[in-house]
Amino acid sequence: MSIGKRRSIVIASAIALAGALGGVALTAASVGTASAAANNCGYLFDDFNYSSSSDSSLTAHGWVPRTYSGGPGVPGATWSANSISFPTNGGQKVMQLTASTDGTGGGTNQAELYTAQKRYLEGTYASRIRFTDTPTGGNDGDHINETFFTISPLNGDLDPTYSELDFSEYLPNGGWGETGPINYQTTWYTYRNDPWYADNVHSEERQSFDGWHDLVVTVSGGHVIYYIDGQQVGDHSGKFYPRQTMTINWNLWFIDTAAHSGGLSTYIQQVDWVLYAKNQVLTPSQATAQAAAYRGAGNAFTDTVDSSGPCVTPSGSSSPSPSASASKSPSSSPSPSTSTPPATSCASAPEWSINGIYTTGQTVKHEKSANGNPNGPGSGQGKHLWRAKWWTQGSEPGWTANWEDLGHC
């Protein structure tokens, strides 16, 4: 099966979702002490220093071990909080996902940990992850999927605001018609489950990733850039750029049981730490250094995502700088000059463009689309004047928190 047949879990609508934060000015972060850096734009850092999945601190810090049924994976499989544990590896606590199967739906157990709040969009994501090629017990060969991703709910078939970034889907034994090992990075625009239709773009590496790896992803300036161990492995842009805030997730699940050869086989995936730098472009070395700074300071958890920022371009400095790779892209548009005063009326405001880059205070005129698809029919509400709250690109006025409605034209 082709890459278009792949899909990751859509978080159930029953999960409590935080309000969309929207994108703001993206700045290159300086990495010094953890406390100093955390005052920039907002950070999430977790060293996963917990006793068990029932540790009250785990839920207090915004993490949810999945227990509800459903896809992805083997029909009838169980998702259990008991599949999340926190053993010590190399002197450090790690978060461990455990999945097992005996070749039947009822005998299959899968694992997932995700954030309760949907509040992550632009910035830098990083996590140190141990992928494994072989089971800890039982026969090898199962089509297991070891993941790290962000996702928003799918609000109906082909939802044009759906956003999902699969930072890594590692298949050590293959699956979806592919032989392993193979690793995917996939950036989604939307999909329909029945009949299946997927609209995404992906990168892939056909090699083993058994062992520890640093995964870093920057979401900035219309580009999603993926790195593994400091090496760029993907640059996805255009309509696939995320359009709304997402949750952060890891899961470990079986694509199918077609390759199972009998008995019970058990697989694990471990996560050493996670870092999210809101609205900041960090290089891979900066991201791992920031995580090391938190750990070195004895700070096992911090969350200033909501309390810090938003980041703004300092007065007198140049426009926000995307990553080096993004800045070299011919599709990247230059930032509008901050010296140009914003339009104050519909008569002087330009039409909104999905490819335009807008900074705080700039205004546009635009009729909100009927269903969140700028290329689809209009809402019938007529054109309104909109003012950008933060740096933004690709977010349609009326459908995201990035824009303030100033009234009908």
N, C-alpha and C positions, 0 to 999 in steps of 0.2 A: 504494500500500500504506500501511496505517496505521502509526502509531508503534510498534504492537505487533509489527510485523514486523522491527524493528531489533534487532541484537545486536552486542556487541563481543566481541573475542577472549577466550576463557577460557585463562588461562595453563596450559600443560601440567603434569600432575602430576609430571613428572620434574624440574621446577625445584626446587632446594633451597629449602625454606621454613623461615623462622625460627619459633620458638614464638610463639603469640599473646600480645600484651602486655596487652590489656584496657584499658578506659577508667579514668581516674583523675580527680581533681578538676580542673576546667577553670577557669583563671583568666585574667583579662585581663592581657596582658603589657605591661610598660612597655618602651619602646624607647629605648635609649640607645646605648652602644657595643656592637659586636657581641660582644665577649668577655664583657661583663657580662650581656647578655641571654641568652647561650648557657648561663649557669649556672642559668637558671630551671627549665625542665622538659625541655629537650632540643630540639635543632634539627637539621635537615638543610638545608644550603645548598650549592648547586653553581653555579658561574659558567661551567661547561663550557669550561674552559681546557685543552683536550686537542689533541693533534696529529692524531689519526686514530682510527678505531674499533678499531685494534689497539694503541693506546696502553695500556701496562700499568697506568697510573694509573686508566684508565677502569674496568677490571674490579676493581682494588684498591679503588675507591670504591663498589663495589656495583652497577655498571651492566652490563647485558647487551644487546648488539645481537642482535636476533632473527635466527636462521638456520634454524629448523625450519619445515617446510611446514604448510599447513592454513589454516583460516579465521581471520579473516573475509576477504571480498574475492573476487576472481576465482579460480575453481578452476584449479589448476595454476600459479598465480603463484609467483614466487620471492621469498623474504625473504632479503635479503643484508646482511651487516655492512658491505659496501662502500656501501650506501645511507645510511650514517650518516657525516657528515663534520663538520668544525669550522672553517668559514671565519671570516673577520673581517668584521663588519658594523658600521659606525659606530665603528670603533676598538676594538670588543670582540669577543672570540671568541664564537661562538654554536654551538649544536648544530643541525645541519641534517638533516632527513629528505628523501629524494628518492625519488619514485615515478614510473614511466613505463609506458606501454602502447602497443602497436601494434594493439590490438583483439583479441588472442588471449591465451589463458591462458599459453602458453609464452613469449609476448613481453611479459608483464606483470611488473614488479618493484615490490615494496612494501617499506616500511621501518617498523621499530619499535625503540624503546629502552625497557627496563624495569628495575626493581630486582630483584636476585636474591632479596632477602629480603622476606617477607610480614610486615611489622611496623608498618603504618600504619593508624590507626583514627581516634580522636577528636583534634581540634585544628584547626589552620588550614593549608590548602594554598594555595600561590600560585605562579604562573609567568607570566613575560612571554613572549608568543608572537606570532610574526608569521604570520598567515594570509594566503594568497594567492588571488586570484580567477582568475588566468589562468596558463597554463603558461609556463615559461621557454623552451620550444621546442615546435613542433608546433601542431596545431589545438586550439582550446579546445572546451569543452562536455562533457568527461568527468564522470561521476558520482564525483568524488573526495571522500574523507572525511578531514578534518584534525582530529585528536583530542588530548585530554588527559584521562586517567581513572585511577581506581584500581579494582582487581578482585581477587577471590579465586577459587580453583578451584570449579567446579561439581561437587559430589560426588554425581552421579546426577541423574536427571530431577526437576525441581521441588524441588531441595535447599533446605530452609527456612532454612539458615544462609548461603546464597550472598549475597555482598555485591558490589555494583558501583556506582560513582559516575562517571557520564560528565559531567565538568566542562564539556566542550565537544565536540560533534561538528558541525563546520562543513562544510556542503555548498554550496560556491559555485555549483555548477551543478545543484543539486537531486539527487534520487534517492529511492528508496522511494516513487515516485509523486508526489513533491513537486517543484515548480519551485524553483529557487534564486534568490538565495541564501537559505539558512535555517540557523539554528544551534540545536542542541538541548542541553539539560541533562536527563539522565535518571538517576533513582535506582531501582535494581532491588531487587525482593524475590526473584524466582526466574524460571526459565524451563525449558521443555522443547524440545529441538531437533526431535524428530520423533515425532508431528506437532507443528508449531510452536505453542507457547503461551508468551506473555510476560506477566509480572506486574510492572509498573513504573509510575512516574509521571514526567511530563516537563514541561518548560517550553520555550518556543521564541521565537526572534526572527527575523522575516522581514526581514532587511536585510543589507547587505554588511558584512563585518568585515575587508575587505582592509587589511593593515597591522598594526602592533604594538598589542597589547592586554594589559592586566594582568588575569589571571584569579585570583580569590581565592574560596575555599570554606571555610566553617566547619562543622565537624561537632561538635555540642554539644547537650546537653539534649534529645535526641530530634528535633532539627531539622538538616537539611542546607541551608545557605543559600548560594546562588550569586551571585557578583558579577562584573560585567565593567566595568572602568574605574571602579570605585567605585560603580556602580549595581547595586542588587539586581535580579536577573532570575529568581530562583526560591527557594522555601522549601518543601522536601519533608519530610514527617514520617510519623508512624505506623509501620506495619509495615515501611515501606521504609527506615527508619533502619538503617545497616549493623550487622551482627551479628558480624562477625569482622574480623581484621586483613587488610590488602590490600597489593598491590604498587602502585607508582606507574609509570605508562606514558604514552608518546606513540606514536601510530602514524599512518601515512599510507597509505591503501589505496583501491582502486577498488571501489565497490559492485557494479558490473557494467560491461560494455563496450557496452551498448546505445546509448549516445550517442556512441560514438567514430566519427570521420569519416575515418579513414585516416592512414597514416604513424605516426610515433612522437611521442607527446606526453609531456612531462616536467613534473612539478609539484614544488614544494618547500614545506616548512613549517619555520620556524626557531624555536628556543627560546633566549632570552637567559640565563635563570637559573630555578632552582626553589628554593622554600623550603617547609619543613614545620616548623611549631611544634607539638610534641607537647603535647596536652592543654591548649592555650591558645586562647582566642578573641581573635584580632587583627582590628582593623578593616582594611579594604583599605589605608588610608593607613599604618597601623602595619606591615602586612606588607611593603609596598614600601619603607618607610623602613628596616626591618630588613635587607632585601636590599641596599639602598644602603649601610648601615653596614658590612656584611661586605665589600662591594666597595671601599668607601672605605678600609677598614683593610688592603686588600691580601690579604684572606682569600678565596681562590678556592674553597675547599672546607672544610666543617666537618660533622661528624656526631657529635652527642652524644645521639642518640635513645635509645640503650641505656645510656649512662653517666650521664646526668643524670636527676633526678627520682626517683620520680614526684612530680608537683606535688601539694601539699596546700593546703587553705585555711589561711592563717596564723592562728595562735591569736588569738582575740578579734575576727576579721574576720567579715564576713557570709558567707553561703553562697556557693559558686561562682556566678559570674554568667555566664549565657549571653549570646549576642549581643543587641543591642537588639531586633532583629526577633523573635527567639525569645521574649524575655521578654514581648512584647506578645501572644503567641499565647494564646488562651483554652484551648488544649489542653495548655499547659505546666503541670506540677504543681510546687508549691513544694517546695523541698528540706526534708527532715525536719530538725527542730531538732537541732543537734549537742549540745545539753545533755541530750537524752533518752538514758539509758543503754541500751546494746543488750541485747536479750533474751539470756538465758544457757541456755535450754533449749527443747525443742520446745513445751512447754506454754505458755511465755510468748512465743514467737516468732510473728509474723504470717505468714500465707500470702504467698508471693512473688507479686507482680503485675507483669505485663509493662510496665505504665504507671507503676509506682512508681519513685521516685528514691531511691537508697540511697548512703550515705556509708560511709567506711572503718569497719569494725568492726560495722556493723549486721548482724543475723542474721534469717534467714527460714527457713521450712520449706517444702519442695517436693519432689515426686517428679519426677525427671528424665524428660523425654519420651523416647519410643522412638527418634525420628529427628531430634530437634532442632526439632520443631514443637510449641510449647507448647499449641497447640489440638488436637493429635493425641493418639494413645493414649499412655499412660504406659509406662515401661520395665519395670514389674513389680518394681522394686527397692524400692518403698515410699518414704515420705517421709524425707528427710534434713534435718539442720540445716546451714545454709549461712551463712558469714560473708563479707561483702563485703570484698575486699582494697583496693578503691579506689572512688571515685565511679563509679556505674554506673547505667544505665537501659536496659531492653529486652534485656539479656543473660541468657539462661536459666541458672540454676545447673545445673552438670553438663555444660554444653556450651561454656562459655567459661572463660578464665583469670581472670575477674573474681571468682570465688567459691571459697572454701575449704570443702571438705567436712568437717564436724565429726562426721559419723557418722549412723547410722540412728536414727530417732526411736523 
